[in-house]
C-alpha cells in the first residue's frame, strides 16, 4: 500500500482542524454546558442560577411521568428499529430478485427517503385524519374506531407506523447494495447446495449481510431515539400531555416550553449516558458476531 507523504508534519492536523472545530462547537461544548446546567436551578429569564446538586436528576428519575415516557421510548425504539429493518430487508430481497421493471420498483421504494421527518409527520396526520384519513377508514372497516390524537394507544401506533414508513427506504438502499455485492458464483454454489430459498437466506445471505445489518442496527436505533423528533412533534403538537412522547421530546418540552433548563439538562445527560451504554453494548457484544471477511 502506498503511503501519503506530507511536506510538513503539521499539514494533516491543518486538514482535520475544520472538522474538529465543528465537532467541538456543536457536540462537545453543548454537552459540557448541559452537564453544568444539570446541577443548577436556572432562572427562566436569565437572572441567575442556584446550585441544587443532584436534585434535578432525582426529580427526573423519581417522576412517574418520566418513567412512563422512558418505558414508551424503549418500546417505540425496539418496534421502529426491528420493523423498519425487517420490512426493508424483505423488500430488498424481493427487489433483488425482480428482473423486469426493477428500476421502477426500486425508485418507488426509495423516494420516501427524500421526505423530511416533519413532512412525513404531516403526511402521517393526513393518513390518520379522523375524517379523511384512509388508514382510519381501513381500521373502521374492521371495527376499530381509531382516534389518533385522542387515544394514547392509537396515537402510539400511528407514530410507530409513520416512523417505520419513513425509515424503510434507507434500510432498503443499503441492504439492496449489500445483496448486489454478493458474488454470483457464491449464489450459484448456494443454489446448488440448498434448494430452499428461506434456508439459503438464513445460512448464506444473512451472514454475508451481517456488517451491513450491524451498521443499520446502530443507525436505526439512533433514528428511533433522536431523528423521529420531527414526526412526533407534528403528530402530538399542542396536545402532548394526552399522547405518548419519547425522552428526546420530553427534553424539548421541559426546556423550551416549560423553561425548566436545569431539569431539561439533567434529562439530556441521562439520555447521553443511556446512548453511551447502548453503544458500548452494541460494539462489545453484537459486533463479535459480525464477520467482515
PyMOL commands that set and color helices and strands:
alter all, ss='L'
color gray80, all
select helices_A, chain A and resi 11-37+55-62+64-97+102-114+117-127+134-141+152-180+184-193+197-208+210-227+229-236+240-242+247-257+261-289
alter helices_A, ss='H'
color red, helices_A
select strands_A, chain A and resi 40-42+49-51
alter strands_A, ss='S'
color yellow, strands_A
deselect
rebuild
show_as cartoon
